[in-house]
Amino acid sequence: MRALLLVIFLFSFFTSSSSLAAGVPNSQLAFRSPFVQINDDIMMMPASVQKLITATAAAHVLGPNFRFVTRLDVYKNDKGGLNARLALNGDPTLKMSDVLQMFESARDQGLSDFDVLELDVSSFNGHQRGGGQVWNDLGKCFASPISAFNLSEHCIRGNIKPGAIGQPAISSVSDPELLKLDSNVVTVKSTALCSLDLSVVGSNHFRLDGCLKNTVEQIPLSFSTNDPQSWFMSKLVRGFKHSQMSWPKKVDILNWPNKTQMGKAQWRFKHQSSSLKTLMPLVLRNSDNRIADSLFVQVGLHKKGVASFSTGTRAVNGIMEDLGLNASRLQLRDGSGLSRENLVSANFVFQLLQTIRDRKNLQWLIQTMPVSGESGTLRNRSSVKSEPLKGLVVAKTGYINGVRNLAGYLHVQRQWVPFVSLSNGAVLSAQESRAVRSRKIMHPHYQWEQQQLLELLAQIELQQVQ
């Protein structure tokens, strides 16, 4: 009966919607389910759907109990003094307080006043961002660089507000010692056309240009570090001073492993992150880019011996092949989906979802994904937040400018039915954009996505009746 009602509903819904009947113009659309194949072999940008690939690779080779480990080793040097070696492993959840806690534990055992502090970053190599990331994302918190010097506190908040007309706008940041902001923004009349442009000047140094209307209220700002090493060192020096610990006489950055020194540790202290099983909801449900990219390069370290985006690419491609997937056309540049050079097909992602569902060591990933109308990035997604799809869609979203993707499962009748919806080239007219922003209409890509999912739901229901 429910299936029949769904069919009647779908018929009335589609025939009354001229926008759906006309399709989504100027766009590349793909959909894959057990019943439908639309452009499913076309290579398209996955955006954050890419995180499904990263999560699968990490779960398969690192396992749910994997933890990032940061280690402090202390040993006596040839002169009878003490050296400390801090081995940094790129933990994206590491706080400076965690690092300082290890040094304070060493001090409690009488281990302080170091001659040399060695910062071992030898497990990392290569660029701090994946190839193909958009240049004007630099400095934004969702696109911060990935390195051995990862800290969870990677952003600085600030604000800007208008001054008198013709005078500079008033800007500030919460911690000017860590991040410097120059402003050339001028206050203008409310009738002027205005924009704010951010550019990178140097190490953790940014500049704002443009103008600000005098009627605008205070605008919140946020900036990410663009030099993780300098950021880390500044916070470490500050932490030593606050904890009243003597700063080492010398600091060395170890970019290459020194095997002769590694066996000398006489005292060891360590900090561990939460387990991969605990971190994964942040990746799939909340779409955390930094953790996803950090896991991507960590997979490269595990399989290739060095953590980098290039080794991550080779390692993840190999893992997909090991899982029985054809990765010959898969193009990966990062683990988060920020790169516009990432390319996947709907068919590949569909097969990946089947693999996650069918392999016991991967099934736990499904429980870390958002649920339509209830959690994460699906809580308010207009295409699925309402009945009859509310609570039935368990899927990963994907969004960058011009891209609207969704891949996951319809959970119906105790079945996990995989589907993939990819929409690239989501460019709206000015009139459509205003209507979407004012919520007068649903985004055309979300309308198309909703149409495909309602059809899939009806097909599943009909199959149950037959």
N, C-alpha and C positions, 0 to 999 in steps of 0.2 A: 504493500500500500504506500509506504513512504517513497519507494522508488517511483511509483506512478505519479505521486504528487510532485516529486522533483522534476520529472519530465515535463509535466504541465507547467510548472514554475519556470523552467528553463525556456520553454517555447515562448511564453508570454514575455519573459525578460529580454530575450534576444530580438524578438520581432518588434519590441517597443523601443529599442535602443538604436537610434540612427548612427551614433558614434561607433558602436560595436559593429554594426552592419558594414560601415565604411572601412573598418579596420583601423590600424594605427599607421598613418602616413609617414613616409620618410624614415622608416625604422626597419631594423633587422630583427626578426622575431623567430624564436625556436621553442619548440615544446616537445617533450618526450615523456611518455607514460607507457604502461603495458598495452594500451589501446591505441595510442596516437603517436605518430612520428611526423613532426613539422620542422623541416630544415635542421634536422638533428645532427647532421654531419658538418654543418657550417662552423668554422672556427670563430669564436666570439670572446669578448672580454668578460671574465667571470666576476670581476670586482671581488667582494668578500666571500662569494661562493668558493673562491680559491681556498679559504680556510678549511673547507671540508677535506681537500687534498692534503693540506699540511697536517690537520688533526689525524687523519688516517695513517699517514707516514709515521708521525710521532708515536701514536698508540701502538703501531705494529712493531717498531724497532726499539723504542725507549720503554714502552710499557706503562701501565697506569700508576706504578709506584715510583717512576722516575722523579728525581728532585734535582734542581740546580744546587750545586755545592760551591760555596766560597770558603777558602781555607787560608788560615794564617799559620805559617811555620816559623819557628824561632830556633836559631842555632848559633853556636859560638863561632866567631870568625878566627882567622889565623893570628890576630893580635890579642886574642883573649876577650874581646868585646862581643856584643850581641848584634846579630843581623836579623831582620824580619823579612819574610817573603809572603806577600799577600797575593794569592792565586785567584784571579778574577775570571769567572766562567760565564759572564754575560747574563746573570740572573735578572730578568726584567722586573722582578718584585723586590729586589734587594733595597733596603733602606740604609742610609748612612748610619743610623743608630745601630743596625745589625753589625756593620763593620766595626764601629767603635766599641761595641760590646765585646768583640773578640780581643781587641787591644786592651780593654779594661780587665778582662779575665787574665790576660798575660801579665798585666801590671800587678794584679792581686797575687800572682805567684812570684813576684820579684823580677819580672822580665820587662824592663823598660829601658829608656835611654839608649836607643838603638844607634849603632854607628851607621848602618845602611838599611834603608827600607827599599826592598825590591818589589816592584809591582809587576807580577808575572801575567802578561796578556798574550803569551805565546800561542795559545790555542786559537786565537783569532787572526784572520788575515783578510785582505781585500777591502772593498768599499763598504761604507756604513749604511748604504741604501741600495735597494734593488734597482737594476737598470730599468729605465722607462718611467720612473716616478716623475710627476709633474713638478716643474721648477717652482711654481708659486705655492706649492704646499710646504716648501722649506720654511722652518720656523713655526709651523703649526703643530699643536700638541699631538694630533692624531697621526702625524707623519714624522715623529722624532727618529733620529738615527739609532742604529743598533751596533753595539760594540761590546768588548769585554768590560768596559766601564759603565755598563748599564746601571741605572738607579731608578727606582720607582718614582722618586721625586725629580721629574725631568722637565717640569713646567713651572713657569713664573706667571702669576696673575698681575694684571694692571688695569688701568682705565684711562680714558681720555674724555675731556669735556670742553665745551666751547668757552672762549674768553670773550672779550669785547670784539665787535666787528672790526676786521682789519688787523687784529692782533693775533699772536700765536694761541693755538689751543693749549690747554693745560693737560699734560700727560704725566703718568707716574707708573712705576712697577713696584711690586711688593718687596723685592730684594735687589736693589741696584748694585750691590756688591757682586752678585752672581751674574746678573744680566744687565747690560747697558742699552738704553733706548734713547736714540736721538729723535727729535720730532721737528719737522718743517711744516707742520699742519697749521693752516691759517683759518681763523673764524670768518665766515662770510654770511651774507643775508640768506634768509630761508628760501629765496627764489632762485638761488644759484644752483647749478649742477655740481654735485660733489662726489668724491670717492676718496677712500684711504688706500694707499699702496704701501706694502711692507717689502723692504729689501734687506739683504744681509750685508753688513758692513765688514764684520770680522768675527773673531772668536767670541761667541755669545754676545754679539753686538749687532743691533738692528736699528733700522731707521724707518720712520713713518713719514710719508709725503702726502700731499693733497690738501683738502679743505674740509671743514666741518661747519654745518649750518648752525646759526646761533640759537635756533629753536630746539636743537637736539639735546636730549638729556645725556647724562654721563653714559658712555659706552664701555662695557667690560671688554678687556683684552686678555689674551693668553699667548705666551711665547714658549716654544720648546728650545732646549739647548741645541746648538748646531756644532758644538765641540765637546763631546762627552768627557774626554780626558781632562780638559781644563776645568770643566764643571765638577768632576769627581774630586780633583785635587783641591779646588777651592773649598769644597764642603769638608774634605778630610782635614785640611789645615785648621779650619774653623772648629771642627769637632775636637781635635787634639787640644786646642786652646781652651775650649769650654770645659773639657774633662781634666784640665790642668796636667796634661801629659807633655813631656818634652818632645819637640819635633826632631826627627832623626837628623844626623849631621849631613847625610847624603841620601838622595832618592834616585834609584835607577829604574828605568822602564825596560823590562825584559820582553822583547818582541820575538825572541827565538829561545826555545827551551835549552836550559843549561843542565844537562844530565849529570854533570859532575857535582853540581850543587844540590840537586833534588833529593839526594839520599842523606843529606846532612841534618835534616830537621830533628831536633831533640825534644821540642815541645810542639804540640799541634792543637789548634783550635779551629772549629769550623761552624759555618752557618748553613742550614739547608732551607730551601724554599718549601712551600706546600707541594704535595704530590701532583703529578700530571692530572690525575683524576679530579683533584680539587681545582686545578687551574683551568681545565678544559671548558667549564661553563663560561668563564671570562672570554674565551676565544670564540666559541660557537654561539652562546646565548647573548653575550654583550658585544661581540665583535671587536675585541681588543687587538689592535694592529701590532703593538709592540711585543706582546706575548707570542702572537702568531709568528712574527718574523724571527723572534729569538728562538722559537722551537724549530723553525725552518733551518736556521744555520746550525742549531744544535744537532739536528739530524745529519747535516753535512759533517760535523765533527765526529759523530758516532760512526759513520760509514766511511768517511774519507780521511779522517785524522786532523782536519782543519775546519774551523767554523768560519764559513763565508757564504755569501749568497750564491756564488758559483758552485761551490761544493754541495750546497743544499739543493740546487737545481739538479745536479747529476745524481745525487743520492735519492731524492724523491722520485725522479723518473725511474730509477732502477727499482725502487720499492714498488711502484705501480706495476711494473712488469712482473716482479716477483709475486704479486697478488693476482696475476692472470689478466691484467688489463693491458690493452694495446696503447702504449704511451708514445708511439712513434711520431705522432703529430702534436703531442702536448708541448706547449711552450710556456715555461715558468720562469719568472724573474724574481719573485719574492714569495713569502709565505702568507702575506696579509691580503693581497689583491689590490694594493695601491698602484702597482705598476700598470700602465696602459699597454704594455707589451705582453702581458699574460694572455694566452689564448687557449680556450678549451672548446669542445663540442658538447652539445646537450647529451649526445649519446654516450660520451665518455663519462660525464658526471652521473648519468643514469646507471651505468654499469658500476661505478664507484659506490653509489647508494645501495645497489643490490649486494655488493661485497660487504659493506658495513653491516647490513641487515643479516647476512647469512653466515658471517664468520664470528664465532663465539668470542674471540679476543678483541673484536671491534664493536660488538653490539652495545656496549656501555656508552659509546659516543652518542647514541640516539637520545639518551636521557639527559644529555647536556645541551641539547638544542632548544631554541625558543618554541613556545606553543602559541598558536594564533589567539589573539585577544586576551592572553594571560601573562606572558613573560617576555623579557628581552626585547629584541628588535621586532618581534611580531605582536607585541602588546597592542600597538596602535596602528598597525599596517591596515590601511583602509580596505584592501581587497579581501582580507580574511578575518577581520576582527569581529564581524557580526555573524549571526546565524544565517545559513546552516553550517558555515565553515569554522565558526568559533570553536576552539578546543580540539579541532580535528587535524589541523595542519601543524606538523612538527618539522621545521625546515630552517635552513640558513638563508638569510637575506644577502643581497649584494648590491651595493650602491656606490658609484662614483658618478661624476657629472656625465649625463647622457646615458647612464646604464641603470636598469632596474631588473634585478634577477632574484629568483627564488628557487631553491632546490631542497628537497627533503621527502617527506612522506605524508600521505593521508592515512590517519589511523582510524580505520573503520572496520567494524565487525571483527575485532581482534587481529586484523591484518595491517601490516605496514606496507602500503602501496607506494613505491617510489615515483617521483615526478621531477621534471626539470623545466623551468620556465626562464628563458633568457631573452632579454630585450635590450638591444644596443641601438644607439642613435635616438634617444628619447628627447627630441627637440620640439618644444611647443611654441606656438605663436604667442605674441604679447598678450592677446586676449585670453588664450587658453591658460597661460601662466597666472594671470590675475584671477581667473575663475577657480583654478586649483588652490591658489594661496588663500582665497576667501572661502574655500570649501564648498563652493557652489556646485562643483563637479568633481568626480574622482579622476585622478590622473589617467589619461587614456591607456597607458601601459598597465596600470593596475586594473583597469576595466577588462582589458584583454586577459590578464593573468587570472582574474576572478572568473571570467567566462570559461577558461580552460579547466580550472579546478572544479567548477560546478558541473561541467560536463563529465569530468572524471568521476566525481562523486556519484552522479546518476548512473554511470556505467558500472561502477562497483555495486551499487544497490540493485541494479537490474540483474547483474550476474548472480547475486545472492538469491534472488527470487527464482531464477530459472533452474 
